[in-house]
Amino acid sequence: KLTTVPPEVTQLVNLKYLNLSFNRISIIPSSFANLKKLECLDLSGNHYLQKLPLFLNQMPNLKVIMLQDLTWDSTTQEKIKKQFPKIILVFQ
């Protein structure tokens, strides 16, 4: 299981879908901003993840973030939805 995102991943500039589900990732690195073509990011099951970085809003093609099987309560989910109004967040 990954505890960090390998730096090589953020060099894959043509990547459209990234599945990092069911790891132990706690932080999304700012170098993710390099993934300009990324459309879908799956972070489901990363129980150490406490928040999403706001720079994800600036990723021009990011449309969906999968956040299933996290320990976030409904209040946290609603707060995150407001922070990312242009991105579909899938909690269930």
Biotite code that builds the C-alpha atoms (Angstrom):
import biotite.structure as struc

atoms = struc.array([
    struc.Atom([0.000, 0.000, 0.000], chain_id="A", res_id=1, res_name="LYS", atom_name="CA", element="C"),
    struc.Atom([1.205, 3.469, -0.898], chain_id="A", res_id=2, res_name="LEU", atom_name="CA", element="C"),
    struc.Atom([1.628, 6.067, 1.841], chain_id="A", res_id=3, res_name="THR", atom_name="CA", element="C"),
    struc.Atom([2.606, 8.820, -0.600], chain_id="A", res_id=4, res_name="THR", atom_name="CA", element="C"),
    struc.Atom([1.998, 9.448, -4.263], chain_id="A", res_id=5, res_name="VAL", atom_name="CA", element="C"),
    struc.Atom([5.103, 8.431, -6.214], chain_id="A", res_id=6, res_name="PRO", atom_name="CA", element="C"),
    struc.Atom([6.647, 11.547, -7.816], chain_id="A", res_id=7, res_name="PRO", atom_name="CA", element="C"),
    struc.Atom([6.785, 9.782, -11.182], chain_id="A", res_id=8, res_name="GLU", atom_name="CA", element="C"),
    struc.Atom([2.999, 9.800, -11.337], chain_id="A", res_id=9, res_name="VAL", atom_name="CA", element="C"),
    struc.Atom([2.880, 13.573, -11.644], chain_id="A", res_id=10, res_name="THR", atom_name="CA", element="C"),
    struc.Atom([5.127, 13.395, -14.700], chain_id="A", res_id=11, res_name="GLN", atom_name="CA", element="C"),
    struc.Atom([2.450, 11.481, -16.627], chain_id="A", res_id=12, res_name="LEU", atom_name="CA", element="C"),
    struc.Atom([1.061, 14.661, -18.159], chain_id="A", res_id=13, res_name="VAL", atom_name="CA", element="C"),
    struc.Atom([-1.337, 12.884, -20.544], chain_id="A", res_id=14, res_name="ASN", atom_name="CA", element="C"),
    struc.Atom([-2.968, 10.854, -17.793], chain_id="A", res_id=15, res_name="LEU", atom_name="CA", element="C"),
    struc.Atom([-6.770, 11.062, -17.797], chain_id="A", res_id=16, res_name="LYS", atom_name="CA", element="C"),
    struc.Atom([-7.716, 8.597, -15.041], chain_id="A", res_id=17, res_name="TYR", atom_name="CA", element="C"),
    struc.Atom([-5.753, 7.904, -11.876], chain_id="A", res_id=18, res_name="LEU", atom_name="CA", element="C"),
    struc.Atom([-6.754, 5.203, -9.424], chain_id="A", res_id=19, res_name="ASN", atom_name="CA", element="C"),
    struc.Atom([-5.046, 5.590, -6.054], chain_id="A", res_id=20, res_name="LEU", atom_name="CA", element="C"),
    struc.Atom([-7.818, 3.841, -4.160], chain_id="A", res_id=21, res_name="SER", atom_name="CA", element="C"),
    struc.Atom([-7.361, 1.786, -1.008], chain_id="A", res_id=22, res_name="PHE", atom_name="CA", element="C"),
    struc.Atom([-3.902, 2.972, -0.074], chain_id="A", res_id=23, res_name="ASN", atom_name="CA", element="C"),
    struc.Atom([-2.660, 4.944, 2.923], chain_id="A", res_id=24, res_name="ARG", atom_name="CA", element="C"),
    struc.Atom([-2.241, 8.304, 1.230], chain_id="A", res_id=25, res_name="ILE", atom_name="CA", element="C"),
    struc.Atom([-2.742, 11.254, 3.548], chain_id="A", res_id=26, res_name="SER", atom_name="CA", element="C"),
    struc.Atom([-1.649, 14.189, 1.351], chain_id="A", res_id=27, res_name="ILE", atom_name="CA", element="C"),
    struc.Atom([-2.156, 15.017, -2.305], chain_id="A", res_id=28, res_name="ILE", atom_name="CA", element="C"),
    struc.Atom([1.068, 16.728, -3.446], chain_id="A", res_id=29, res_name="PRO", atom_name="CA", element="C"),
    struc.Atom([0.967, 20.105, -5.173], chain_id="A", res_id=30, res_name="SER", atom_name="CA", element="C"),
    struc.Atom([2.780, 18.517, -8.135], chain_id="A", res_id=31, res_name="SER", atom_name="CA", element="C"),
    struc.Atom([-0.619, 17.024, -9.052], chain_id="A", res_id=32, res_name="PHE", atom_name="CA", element="C"),
    struc.Atom([-1.265, 20.358, -10.731], chain_id="A", res_id=33, res_name="ALA", atom_name="CA", element="C"),
    struc.Atom([0.985, 19.073, -13.551], chain_id="A", res_id=34, res_name="ASN", atom_name="CA", element="C"),
    struc.Atom([-1.715, 16.567, -14.514], chain_id="A", res_id=35, res_name="LEU", atom_name="CA", element="C"),
    struc.Atom([-3.601, 19.037, -16.699], chain_id="A", res_id=36, res_name="LYS", atom_name="CA", element="C"),
    struc.Atom([-5.464, 16.323, -18.638], chain_id="A", res_id=37, res_name="LYS", atom_name="CA", element="C"),
    struc.Atom([-6.625, 14.400, -15.569], chain_id="A", res_id=38, res_name="LEU", atom_name="CA", element="C"),
    struc.Atom([-10.402, 13.902, -15.675], chain_id="A", res_id=39, res_name="GLU", atom_name="CA", element="C"),
    struc.Atom([-11.041, 11.407, -12.885], chain_id="A", res_id=40, res_name="CYS", atom_name="CA", element="C"),
    struc.Atom([-9.179, 10.830, -9.632], chain_id="A", res_id=41, res_name="LEU", atom_name="CA", element="C"),
    struc.Atom([-10.065, 7.854, -7.430], chain_id="A", res_id=42, res_name="ASP", atom_name="CA", element="C"),
    struc.Atom([-9.047, 8.336, -3.801], chain_id="A", res_id=43, res_name="LEU", atom_name="CA", element="C"),
    struc.Atom([-11.577, 5.907, -2.341], chain_id="A", res_id=44, res_name="SER", atom_name="CA", element="C"),
    struc.Atom([-10.549, 4.004, 0.766], chain_id="A", res_id=45, res_name="GLY", atom_name="CA", element="C"),
    struc.Atom([-7.621, 6.263, 1.702], chain_id="A", res_id=46, res_name="ASN", atom_name="CA", element="C"),
    struc.Atom([-8.577, 6.509, 5.364], chain_id="A", res_id=47, res_name="HIS", atom_name="CA", element="C"),
    struc.Atom([-5.603, 8.731, 6.246], chain_id="A", res_id=48, res_name="TYR", atom_name="CA", element="C"),
    struc.Atom([-6.762, 11.424, 3.817], chain_id="A", res_id=49, res_name="LEU", atom_name="CA", element="C"),
    struc.Atom([-8.254, 14.264, 5.878], chain_id="A", res_id=50, res_name="GLN", atom_name="CA", element="C"),
    struc.Atom([-8.852, 16.921, 3.225], chain_id="A", res_id=51, res_name="LYS", atom_name="CA", element="C"),
    struc.Atom([-8.536, 17.747, -0.441], chain_id="A", res_id=52, res_name="LEU", atom_name="CA", element="C"),
    struc.Atom([-6.190, 20.528, -1.551], chain_id="A", res_id=53, res_name="PRO", atom_name="CA", element="C"),
    struc.Atom([-7.937, 23.502, -3.111], chain_id="A", res_id=54, res_name="LEU", atom_name="CA", element="C"),
    struc.Atom([-5.569, 23.563, -6.095], chain_id="A", res_id=55, res_name="PHE", atom_name="CA", element="C"),
    struc.Atom([-7.604, 20.644, -7.474], chain_id="A", res_id=56, res_name="LEU", atom_name="CA", element="C"),
    struc.Atom([-10.179, 23.308, -8.452], chain_id="A", res_id=57, res_name="ASN", atom_name="CA", element="C"),
    struc.Atom([-7.656, 24.793, -10.869], chain_id="A", res_id=58, res_name="GLN", atom_name="CA", element="C"),
    struc.Atom([-7.098, 21.532, -12.740], chain_id="A", res_id=59, res_name="MET", atom_name="CA", element="C"),
    struc.Atom([-8.820, 22.330, -16.038], chain_id="A", res_id=60, res_name="PRO", atom_name="CA", element="C"),
    struc.Atom([-10.162, 18.873, -16.927], chain_id="A", res_id=61, res_name="ASN", atom_name="CA", element="C"),
    struc.Atom([-10.778, 17.314, -13.521], chain_id="A", res_id=62, res_name="LEU", atom_name="CA", element="C"),
    struc.Atom([-14.458, 16.417, -13.467], chain_id="A", res_id=63, res_name="LYS", atom_name="CA", element="C"),
    struc.Atom([-14.817, 13.589, -10.918], chain_id="A", res_id=64, res_name="VAL", atom_name="CA", element="C"),
    struc.Atom([-13.159, 12.651, -7.637], chain_id="A", res_id=65, res_name="ILE", atom_name="CA", element="C"),
    struc.Atom([-14.115, 9.292, -6.174], chain_id="A", res_id=66, res_name="MET", atom_name="CA", element="C"),
    struc.Atom([-14.144, 9.420, -2.369], chain_id="A", res_id=67, res_name="LEU", atom_name="CA", element="C"),
    struc.Atom([-15.980, 6.244, -1.475], chain_id="A", res_id=68, res_name="GLN", atom_name="CA", element="C"),
    struc.Atom([-15.305, 4.302, 1.711], chain_id="A", res_id=69, res_name="ASP", atom_name="CA", element="C"),
    struc.Atom([-13.772, 7.198, 3.632], chain_id="A", res_id=70, res_name="LEU", atom_name="CA", element="C"),
    struc.Atom([-14.417, 7.995, 7.261], chain_id="A", res_id=71, res_name="THR", atom_name="CA", element="C"),
    struc.Atom([-15.738, 11.494, 6.524], chain_id="A", res_id=72, res_name="TRP", atom_name="CA", element="C"),
    struc.Atom([-19.044, 12.331, 8.181], chain_id="A", res_id=73, res_name="ASP", atom_name="CA", element="C"),
    struc.Atom([-21.875, 14.076, 6.338], chain_id="A", res_id=74, res_name="SER", atom_name="CA", element="C"),
    struc.Atom([-20.875, 17.527, 7.669], chain_id="A", res_id=75, res_name="THR", atom_name="CA", element="C"),
    struc.Atom([-17.362, 17.116, 6.276], chain_id="A", res_id=76, res_name="THR", atom_name="CA", element="C"),
    struc.Atom([-18.741, 15.845, 2.973], chain_id="A", res_id=77, res_name="GLN", atom_name="CA", element="C"),
    struc.Atom([-21.000, 18.888, 2.603], chain_id="A", res_id=78, res_name="GLU", atom_name="CA", element="C"),
    struc.Atom([-18.128, 21.248, 3.415], chain_id="A", res_id=79, res_name="LYS", atom_name="CA", element="C"),
    struc.Atom([-15.954, 19.610, 0.770], chain_id="A", res_id=80, res_name="ILE", atom_name="CA", element="C"),
    struc.Atom([-18.761, 19.768, -1.810], chain_id="A", res_id=81, res_name="LYS", atom_name="CA", element="C"),
    struc.Atom([-18.942, 23.537, -1.288], chain_id="A", res_id=82, res_name="LYS", atom_name="CA", element="C"),
    struc.Atom([-15.175, 23.852, -1.730], chain_id="A", res_id=83, res_name="GLN", atom_name="CA", element="C"),
    struc.Atom([-15.300, 22.011, -5.075], chain_id="A", res_id=84, res_name="PHE", atom_name="CA", element="C"),
    struc.Atom([-18.465, 23.216, -6.822], chain_id="A", res_id=85, res_name="PRO", atom_name="CA", element="C"),
    struc.Atom([-17.337, 22.336, -10.363], chain_id="A", res_id=86, res_name="LYS", atom_name="CA", element="C"),
    struc.Atom([-16.169, 18.805, -9.565], chain_id="A", res_id=87, res_name="ILE", atom_name="CA", element="C"),
    struc.Atom([-18.424, 15.806, -9.037], chain_id="A", res_id=88, res_name="ILE", atom_name="CA", element="C"),
    struc.Atom([-17.517, 14.235, -5.701], chain_id="A", res_id=89, res_name="LEU", atom_name="CA", element="C"),
    struc.Atom([-18.685, 10.644, -5.305], chain_id="A", res_id=90, res_name="VAL", atom_name="CA", element="C"),
    struc.Atom([-18.960, 9.592, -1.669], chain_id="A", res_id=91, res_name="PHE", atom_name="CA", element="C"),
    struc.Atom([-21.143, 6.488, -2.109], chain_id="A", res_id=92, res_name="GLN", atom_name="CA", element="C"),
])
